[in-house]
């Protein structure tokens, strides 16, 4: 479950706990639970409780076109993630970036993506409770508020030599 009923945190928490309870009642032990509120401060009302959550999931999407509407320049991974890390760190749970993506102007720009992702990889070590990253390798759903469709996909040529990757 990643999104609750619009504006009803009590109902969301009840539903999350209900589904967790189903698994628990069946004796399931090979499942870990991720509460993934995108990492926004406003999501705190939707927290189901420590005993129901194993990991906190956040979304980090670097999109230059969006940033340039509100900021003087595109934001780095650190600029996007540091606040989310702080907001979600209050729970003391391991954090997973459940959706990581980068796009320049809605189209794939391999040079921009590669540079941004290298910066992100080099930053991961600054965040001790960051335990996983999942790349959102797809086109975005159309955004009704902007009318654009960012392309987060990466291609093999946009990656670099694995030996260049930082070691944690």
Order of alpha helices (4+ residues) and beta strands (2+ residues): alpha-beta-beta-alpha-alpha-beta-alpha-beta
